């Protein structure tokens, strides 16, 4: 029993380790908020890869097939510095982490980062990848320009040439560029089709756009069928996230049940089958010793008696009725010993065995006349 408990504990620890021993990788440019946009000519830009919960992990930063930085298994952080950013520095960078896990052995994980080097400005960034916002949300606007550019934000509606400047601006200079930020919200239905423009000059090449925005009604207050569908989808997504979170528990329980079956149930079934099919059964003993059978003999019946008959008697008694050998064809060559009277009291019977005498020409048995037995 102690061995089974130890096996279960070991399986549990391995399963927990397989779920918890994860190597989170942080890979990207340092100061991500300020380096969301990179211009050619910027200096001392750092590409950093950091691995958490790593012990003697090999970390490499790779561009294509070329390793540009490595940690030589000494630290959990690797950095690559761009002294002066050029257009040729654009590309897909990969951080490869190789480590040893008790559950999976040697394993390699990777994280990608796409570096885009811009040659034109300004560059506009907002808080979402698409232009869909809900009522009540806030849009975060960021405009990246060079340090000597005087960038500003305006807003206007599609079809309306009248621009409205945004007065709440946050300007900051980092490296050789300036960042101008503004927050607009909470949004309402009136903000639908609104476009935001950042510019430092009148030409199209001196400005960038965000929008037009698509403002969706608040699903918490709307009751249209479309919103009901949205609620259903949202609930399904939440349920799916819960199911994903429970996947580890389900896997652990399944592993324990499988181990329990092979360690306890399966050996028990094999033992039962072997016990039932054991060669030392009563029937096997009969086959080996010469066709034994158990009969109940009355204590008044004479024991240790061998019955041999060479000549059949005139009368055969079957259930206290007299029959002749000639009157019963199937009884030819066989006969019965007269039984005791049925109304005669008997003591509790005991179990005795008789052995078949195959060479005896006539046999004696209670009820039918088939074989000859030696009572012992």
C-alpha positions as CSV (number, residue, x, y, z in Angstrom):
1,X,0.0,0.0,0.0
2,X,2.9,2.4,0.8
3,X,4.4,1.6,-2.6
4,X,1.1,2.5,-4.4
5,X,0.9,5.8,-2.4
6,X,4.5,6.7,-3.4
7,X,3.7,6.0,-7.0
8,X,0.7,8.2,-6.9
9,X,2.7,11.0,-5.3
10,X,5.4,10.7,-7.9
11,X,2.9,10.9,-10.7
12,X,1.2,13.9,-9.1
13,X,4.5,15.7,-8.8
14,X,5.4,15.0,-12.4
15,X,2.1,16.2,-13.6
16,X,2.2,19.4,-11.5
17,X,5.7,20.0,-12.7
18,X,4.7,19.6,-16.4
19,X,2.0,22.3,-15.9
20,X,3.9,24.7,-13.6
21,X,7.5,24.3,-14.9
22,X,6.9,26.8,-17.8
23,X,9.6,29.1,-19.1
24,X,8.0,32.5,-19.7
25,X,10.0,34.5,-22.3
26,X,10.1,38.2,-22.5
27,X,11.5,39.3,-25.9
28,X,11.4,42.8,-27.4
29,X,12.9,46.2,-27.3
30,X,13.5,47.8,-23.9
31,X,11.2,50.7,-23.0
32,X,8.5,49.3,-25.2
33,X,6.2,52.3,-24.8
34,X,8.9,54.7,-26.1
35,X,10.2,52.3,-28.7
36,X,6.9,51.2,-30.2
37,X,8.2,53.0,-33.4
38,X,11.8,53.0,-34.4
39,X,13.2,55.4,-37.0
40,X,16.4,54.9,-38.9
41,X,19.3,56.8,-37.3
42,X,18.2,56.2,-33.7
43,X,21.1,55.2,-31.4
44,X,21.6,52.6,-28.7
45,X,18.4,50.7,-29.1
46,X,18.4,47.5,-27.0
47,X,16.8,44.2,-28.0
48,X,16.4,42.1,-24.9
49,X,15.5,38.5,-24.2
50,X,14.8,37.4,-20.7
51,X,13.8,34.0,-19.4
52,X,12.2,33.4,-16.0
53,X,12.5,30.3,-13.8
54,X,15.5,29.1,-15.9
55,X,18.4,27.2,-14.4
56,X,21.4,26.9,-16.7
57,X,19.3,27.7,-19.8
58,X,21.0,28.4,-23.1
59,X,19.6,31.6,-24.6
60,X,20.3,32.8,-28.1
61,X,19.0,35.8,-30.2
62,X,18.9,34.8,-33.8
63,X,18.3,36.7,-37.0
64,X,17.6,34.3,-39.8
65,X,20.2,31.6,-39.2
66,X,22.8,33.9,-37.6
67,X,23.3,34.0,-33.8
68,X,23.8,37.6,-32.9
69,X,23.8,37.2,-29.1
70,X,24.1,34.4,-26.5
71,X,24.4,34.0,-22.8
72,X,26.6,30.9,-22.7
73,X,24.4,29.4,-20.0
74,X,25.6,31.9,-17.4
75,X,22.7,34.4,-17.1
76,X,19.0,34.4,-17.8
77,X,19.1,37.6,-19.9
78,X,20.6,38.3,-23.3
79,X,20.8,41.7,-25.0
80,X,21.7,42.9,-28.4
81,X,22.4,46.6,-28.8
82,X,22.0,48.5,-32.1
83,X,24.5,51.4,-32.0
84,X,22.9,53.1,-34.9
85,X,19.7,51.7,-36.4
86,X,19.6,51.3,-40.1
87,X,17.0,50.1,-42.6
88,X,18.9,46.8,-42.9
89,X,18.2,46.0,-39.2
90,X,14.6,45.4,-40.0
91,X,13.5,41.7,-39.8
92,X,12.2,38.9,-37.7
93,X,14.3,38.2,-34.6
94,X,14.0,35.0,-32.6
95,X,14.9,34.2,-29.0
96,X,15.7,30.5,-28.6
97,X,15.8,29.1,-25.1
98,X,17.1,25.6,-24.5
99,X,16.7,24.1,-21.0
100,X,16.2,20.7,-19.3
101,X,12.9,19.7,-17.7
102,X,12.3,16.7,-15.5
103,X,9.0,16.0,-17.3
104,X,10.0,16.6,-20.9
105,X,13.8,16.3,-20.9
106,X,15.7,18.7,-23.1
107,X,13.4,21.3,-24.6
108,X,13.7,24.4,-26.7
109,X,11.2,27.3,-26.7
110,X,11.2,30.3,-29.0
111,X,9.7,33.8,-29.1
112,X,9.7,36.0,-32.2
113,X,9.9,39.8,-32.6
114,X,9.4,41.8,-35.7
115,X,11.6,44.9,-35.9
116,X,10.3,47.5,-38.4
117,X,12.6,50.5,-39.1
118,X,10.7,53.5,-40.5
119,X,12.2,56.2,-42.7
120,X,9.1,58.5,-42.8
121,X,7.4,60.3,-40.0
122,X,5.1,60.8,-38.3
123,X,3.9,57.4,-37.3
124,X,0.5,57.0,-35.5
125,X,-0.3,54.3,-33.0
126,X,-3.5,53.7,-31.0
127,X,-4.6,51.4,-28.2
128,X,-6.1,48.7,-30.5
129,X,-5.2,46.9,-33.7
130,X,-8.6,47.8,-35.2
131,X,-10.8,50.8,-35.2
132,X,-13.8,49.2,-33.3
133,X,-14.6,50.7,-30.0
134,X,-17.5,50.4,-27.6
135,X,-19.5,53.2,-26.0
136,X,-17.7,54.2,-22.8
137,X,-14.2,53.1,-23.9
138,X,-11.2,55.4,-24.3
139,X,-8.9,55.6,-27.3
140,X,-5.2,56.2,-26.5
141,X,-3.4,58.0,-29.3
142,X,0.4,58.2,-29.8
143,X,2.3,60.1,-32.5
144,X,6.0,59.4,-33.1
145,X,8.0,62.2,-34.8
146,X,11.6,63.3,-34.8
147,X,12.8,65.5,-32.0
148,X,12.8,68.7,-34.0
149,X,9.3,68.1,-35.4
150,X,6.3,70.0,-33.9
151,X,3.6,67.3,-34.1
152,X,0.0,68.0,-33.1
153,X,-3.3,66.0,-33.0
154,X,-6.6,67.1,-34.6
155,X,-9.9,65.4,-35.0
156,X,-12.7,65.6,-37.6
157,X,-15.7,63.6,-38.9
158,X,-15.7,61.9,-42.3
159,X,-17.3,64.3,-44.8
160,X,-16.5,67.3,-42.6
161,X,-13.4,69.4,-43.4
162,X,-13.6,71.2,-40.1
163,X,-10.8,70.0,-37.8
164,X,-10.9,70.3,-34.1
165,X,-7.5,70.3,-32.3
166,X,-7.0,68.1,-29.3
167,X,-5.9,70.2,-26.4
168,X,-4.9,67.5,-23.9
169,X,-1.5,66.5,-25.2
170,X,1.5,64.8,-23.5
171,X,4.8,65.4,-25.3
172,X,8.0,63.6,-24.5
173,X,11.4,63.4,-26.2
174,X,13.3,60.0,-26.2
175,X,16.5,59.5,-28.0
176,X,16.2,61.3,-31.3
177,X,12.4,61.2,-31.5
178,X,9.5,62.9,-29.8
179,X,6.2,61.2,-28.7
180,X,2.9,63.2,-28.6
181,X,0.1,61.4,-26.7
182,X,-3.6,62.1,-26.2
183,X,-6.5,60.3,-24.6
184,X,-10.0,60.7,-26.0
185,X,-13.0,59.3,-24.1
186,X,-15.3,58.1,-22.9
187,X,-16.5,57.5,-26.4
188,X,-20.2,57.9,-27.4
189,X,-22.3,57.1,-30.5
190,X,-21.6,60.7,-31.6
191,X,-17.9,59.8,-32.0
192,X,-18.8,57.3,-34.7
193,X,-16.8,58.0,-38.0
194,X,-14.4,60.2,-36.1
195,X,-10.9,60.4,-37.6
196,X,-7.7,61.6,-35.7
197,X,-4.8,63.1,-37.6
198,X,-1.2,63.8,-36.4
199,X,0.8,66.2,-38.4
200,X,3.8,68.5,-38.4
201,X,3.3,70.0,-41.9
202,X,0.5,70.5,-44.4
203,X,1.4,67.8,-46.9
204,X,0.1,64.2,-46.8
205,X,3.6,62.9,-46.2
206,X,3.8,65.0,-43.1
207,X,0.8,63.5,-41.3
208,X,-0.7,60.1,-40.3
209,X,-4.3,59.1,-39.5
210,X,-6.2,57.0,-37.0
211,X,-9.7,56.1,-38.0
212,X,-12.5,56.4,-38.9
213,X,-13.6,54.9,-35.6
214,X,-16.6,52.5,-35.4
215,X,-18.5,52.9,-32.2
216,X,-20.5,49.9,-31.0
217,X,-23.4,50.2,-28.5
218,X,-22.8,49.1,-25.0
219,X,-23.7,45.4,-24.8
220,X,-24.5,45.7,-21.1
221,X,-27.5,48.0,-21.7
222,X,-28.6,47.0,-25.2
223,X,-31.2,44.2,-25.6
224,X,-31.2,43.7,-29.4
225,X,-30.8,40.3,-30.9
226,X,-27.3,41.2,-32.1
227,X,-26.3,42.0,-28.6
228,X,-27.8,38.7,-27.4
229,X,-25.6,37.0,-29.8
230,X,-22.6,39.0,-28.6
231,X,-23.5,38.0,-25.0
232,X,-23.6,34.3,-26.0
233,X,-20.3,34.6,-27.7
234,X,-18.7,36.3,-24.7
235,X,-20.1,33.6,-22.4
236,X,-18.7,30.9,-24.7
237,X,-15.3,32.5,-24.7
238,X,-15.3,32.7,-20.9
239,X,-16.4,29.1,-20.6
240,X,-13.7,28.1,-23.0
241,X,-11.1,29.9,-20.9
242,X,-12.4,28.1,-17.8
243,X,-12.2,24.7,-19.6
244,X,-8.7,25.5,-20.7
245,X,-7.8,26.2,-17.1
246,X,-9.4,22.9,-16.0
247,X,-7.5,20.9,-18.7
248,X,-4.6,20.4,-16.4
249,X,-6.8,19.1,-13.6
250,X,-8.5,16.7,-16.0
251,X,-5.2,15.4,-17.3
252,X,-3.9,14.9,-13.8
253,X,-7.0,12.9,-12.7
254,X,-6.9,10.8,-15.9
255,X,-3.3,10.0,-15.3
256,X,-4.0,8.9,-11.7
257,X,-6.9,6.7,-12.8
258,X,-4.8,5.0,-15.5
259,X,-2.0,4.4,-13.0
260,X,-4.5,3.0,-10.5
261,X,-5.9,0.6,-13.1
262,X,-2.6,-0.8,-14.1
263,X,-1.2,-1.0,-10.6
264,X,-4.2,-2.2,-8.7
265,X,-7.2,-3.3,-10.8
266,X,-5.3,-5.1,-13.6
267,X,-3.1,-7.2,-11.3
268,X,-6.2,-8.1,-9.2
269,X,-8.0,-9.3,-12.3
270,X,-5.1,-11.4,-13.4
271,X,-4.9,-12.9,-9.9
272,X,-8.6,-13.8,-10.0
273,X,-8.4,-15.4,-13.4
274,X,-5.3,-17.4,-12.4
275,X,-7.1,-18.5,-9.3
276,X,-10.1,-19.7,-11.2
277,X,-8.0,-21.5,-13.8
278,X,-5.6,-23.0,-11.4
279,X,-4.5,-26.6,-12.3
280,X,-5.0,-27.8,-8.7
281,X,-8.8,-27.8,-8.9
282,X,-11.0,-30.5,-7.8
283,X,-11.8,-31.6,-11.3
284,X,-8.1,-31.8,-12.2
285,X,-7.6,-34.1,-9.2
286,X,-10.4,-36.3,-10.5
287,X,-8.8,-36.5,-13.9
288,X,-5.4,-37.4,-12.5
289,X,-6.6,-39.9,-9.9
290,X,-9.1,-41.8,-12.0
291,X,-12.5,-40.2,-12.1
292,X,-13.4,-39.4,-8.5
293,X,-16.9,-38.4,-7.5
294,X,-18.4,-37.3,-4.2
295,X,-21.4,-39.1,-2.8
296,X,-23.2,-38.9,0.5
297,X,-23.0,-42.1,2.4
298,X,-25.0,-42.9,5.5
299,X,-22.9,-43.8,8.5
300,X,-24.8,-47.1,8.7
301,X,-23.6,-48.0,5.2
302,X,-20.7,-50.3,5.2
303,X,-17.4,-48.6,4.2
304,X,-14.2,-50.0,2.7
305,X,-16.3,-52.3,0.6
306,X,-15.4,-53.4,-2.9
307,X,-18.4,-54.7,-4.9
308,X,-17.6,-57.1,-7.7
309,X,-20.2,-59.1,-9.5
310,X,-19.6,-61.5,-12.3
311,X,-23.2,-62.7,-12.6
312,X,-26.2,-60.4,-12.6
313,X,-28.9,-61.3,-10.0
314,X,-32.3,-62.5,-10.9
315,X,-34.1,-59.5,-9.4
316,X,-33.0,-55.8,-9.7
317,X,-34.4,-53.3,-7.3
318,X,-35.0,-49.8,-8.5
319,X,-36.7,-47.6,-6.0
320,X,-38.0,-50.6,-4.1
321,X,-39.5,-52.2,-7.3
322,X,-38.4,-55.5,-8.5
323,X,-37.3,-55.8,-12.1
324,X,-35.7,-58.7,-13.9
325,X,-32.7,-58.3,-16.2
326,X,-34.7,-59.3,-19.2
327,X,-37.6,-56.8,-18.5
328,X,-35.2,-53.9,-18.7
329,X,-33.0,-53.9,-21.8
330,X,-30.8,-51.1,-20.7
331,X,-30.2,-52.9,-17.4
332,X,-28.6,-56.0,-19.1
333,X,-25.2,-56.4,-17.6
334,X,-26.0,-54.0,-14.8
335,X,-27.9,-54.3,-11.6
336,X,-28.8,-52.4,-8.4
337,X,-28.1,-53.3,-4.8
338,X,-31.4,-53.2,-2.9
339,X,-31.7,-50.0,-1.0
340,X,-32.7,-49.5,2.5
341,X,-36.3,-48.7,3.2
342,X,-37.1,-45.1,2.5
343,X,-38.9,-44.6,5.8
344,X,-35.9,-45.9,7.7
345,X,-34.2,-43.1,9.7
346,X,-30.7,-42.1,8.8
347,X,-28.0,-40.2,10.5
348,X,-26.5,-37.1,8.9
349,X,-24.7,-38.2,5.9
350,X,-21.0,-37.8,5.3
351,X,-19.1,-37.2,2.1
352,X,-17.1,-40.1,0.8
353,X,-15.5,-40.9,-2.5
354,X,-15.7,-43.8,-4.9
355,X,-13.2,-44.7,-7.5
356,X,-14.0,-46.2,-10.9
357,X,-13.0,-49.8,-11.5
358,X,-12.8,-49.8,-15.3
359,X,-12.2,-53.6,-15.6
360,X,-15.2,-54.6,-13.5
361,X,-17.9,-56.2,-15.8
362,X,-20.8,-55.0,-13.8
363,X,-21.1,-51.8,-11.8
364,X,-23.2,-50.7,-8.8
365,X,-24.5,-47.2,-8.1
366,X,-27.5,-45.8,-6.4
367,X,-30.3,-44.8,-8.8
368,X,-28.7,-46.1,-12.1
369,X,-26.5,-48.9,-13.1
370,X,-23.5,-47.5,-14.9
371,X,-20.1,-48.0,-13.4
372,X,-18.3,-50.0,-10.8
373,X,-16.8,-48.0,-7.9
374,X,-14.5,-48.9,-5.1
375,X,-15.8,-47.2,-2.0
376,X,-13.0,-45.9,0.3
